[in-house]
Amino acid sequence: MSTAQRLRQTGASTEGASLRLAARLLLAGQLLFIVITQFHTGGDANNHVSIFARYADSGDWKGVHALQFGAIALLTAGLLGLPRVWLTPDL
């Protein structure tokens, strides 16, 4: 096998691995965000007095928002990984 053939084969497997990683990060981030948001305090968002009182009484708001931030960070990492796969020149 020539060097050019090995480079092509390695490039294809690296591209596939990068695409799979980006897809997994996107999916994991989105699914985690959906699950974590189920624990977010809810109510009528237009009734500010009521909703802010609920937020104040909620003991888990820090954890929920920290986990939402982490889920969005995973999703963003997946989005940032896609151009690396799509914009790399073919060997």
DATA-V337607 format. One record per backbone hydrogen bond with DSSP energy under -1.0 kcal/mol. NH is the residue of the N-H (numbers start at 0). CO is the residue of the C=O. If there is no record, write none. Layout:
nh=NH co=CO
nh=NH co=CO
This chain:
nh=5 co=1
nh=6 co=2
nh=7 co=3
nh=8 co=4
nh=9 co=5
nh=10 co=6
nh=11 co=7
nh=12 co=8
nh=13 co=9
nh=14 co=10
nh=15 co=11
nh=16 co=12
nh=17 co=13
nh=18 co=14
nh=19 co=15
nh=20 co=16
nh=21 co=17
nh=22 co=18
nh=23 co=19
nh=24 co=20
nh=25 co=21
nh=26 co=22
nh=27 co=23
nh=28 co=24
nh=29 co=25
nh=30 co=26
nh=31 co=27
nh=32 co=28
nh=33 co=29
nh=34 co=30
nh=35 co=31
nh=36 co=32
nh=38 co=35
nh=39 co=36
nh=46 co=43
nh=47 co=45
nh=50 co=46
nh=51 co=47
nh=52 co=48
nh=53 co=49
nh=54 co=50
nh=55 co=51
nh=56 co=52
nh=57 co=53
nh=63 co=59
nh=64 co=60
nh=65 co=61
nh=66 co=62
nh=67 co=63
nh=68 co=64
nh=69 co=65
nh=70 co=66
nh=71 co=67
nh=72 co=68
nh=73 co=69
nh=74 co=70
nh=75 co=71
nh=76 co=72
nh=77 co=73
nh=78 co=74
nh=79 co=75
nh=80 co=76
nh=84 co=80
nh=85 co=81
nh=86 co=82
